[in-house]
């Protein structure tokens, strides 16, 4: 399933490379594939330019996971808190728990 998401997210981003939502989508797939450096380079600008909403929440989620993998628990915890700020988003909560955050 991730191989399909990898291919499709790459194609979608190529069609609209300036879309923060597609940048985040592509980055989340890359993060799930363990391609953290590539994911982070797409996610950080989305996080920085999104004051609120789904783009900020999901970029924080995957930046938290990447930070945890890199051994930066302080940053991971702060980003996880930002990701969790949205009430009722069970995917965010479940994914953070699965990552040990």
C-alpha positions in Angstrom: 0.0 0.0 0.0 2.8 2.4 0.8 4.4 1.8 -2.6 1.1 3.0 -4.2 1.0 6.1 -2.0 4.7 6.7 -2.8 4.0 6.7 -6.5 0.8 8.7 -6.4 2.0 11.3 -3.9 5.1 11.9 -6.0 2.9 12.4 -9.1 0.5 14.7 -7.3 3.2 16.9 -5.9 4.8 17.2 -9.4 1.5 18.6 -10.7 1.2 21.2 -7.9 4.6 21.6 -6.3 3.6 24.8 -4.4 0.6 23.2 -2.6 1.3 22.9 1.2 -1.2 20.1 1.4 0.4 18.0 -1.3 3.9 18.8 0.2 2.6 17.5 3.5 1.0 14.5 1.9 4.2 13.6 0.1 6.3 14.1 3.2 4.0 11.9 5.3 4.5 9.1 2.9 8.2 9.6 2.8 8.3 9.6 6.7 6.2 6.4 6.8 8.8 4.9 4.4 11.6 6.0 6.7 13.0 8.6 4.3 13.2 11.1 7.1 15.6 13.7 5.6 13.4 14.0 2.5 10.3 14.2 4.5 11.6 16.8 6.9 12.8 19.1 4.0 9.2 19.2 2.8 7.5 19.3 6.2 9.4 22.1 7.9 8.3 24.8 5.5 4.7 23.6 5.7 4.8 23.7 9.5 6.5 27.1 9.5 4.0 28.7 7.1 0.8 27.1 8.6 -0.4 29.0 11.6 -3.2 26.5 12.3 -5.3 23.8 10.7 -4.7 20.4 9.2 -1.4 21.3 7.5 0.1 22.4 10.7 -1.3 19.5 12.7 -0.1 16.8 10.3 3.3 18.4 9.7 3.8 18.6 13.4 2.8 14.9 13.7 5.4 13.7 11.3 8.1 16.1 12.4 7.5 14.8 16.0 8.0 11.2 14.7 11.2 12.2 12.8 12.5 14.0 15.9 11.9 11.0 18.1 13.7 8.7 15.6 16.6 11.1 15.6 16.8 11.0 19.4 15.5 14.5 20.1 12.7 13.8 22.7 12.3 17.5 23.7 11.5 18.6 20.2 9.4 15.4 19.6 7.3 16.1 22.7 6.7 19.7 21.8 5.7 18.9 18.2 3.5 16.0 19.5 1.7 18.5 21.7 1.0 20.8 18.8 -0.2 17.9 16.7 -2.6 16.8 19.5 -4.1 20.2 19.9 -6.9 19.3 17.5 -9.6 17.6 19.5 -11.2 14.5 18.0 -8.5 13.6 15.5 -8.0 9.9 16.4 -5.5 9.3 13.6 -3.0 11.8 15.1 -3.4 10.4 18.6 -3.2 6.8 17.4 -0.1 7.5 15.2 1.7 9.3 18.0 1.0 6.5 20.4 2.3 4.0 17.8 5.5 6.1 17.6 5.8 6.1 21.4 4.9 9.7 21.8 
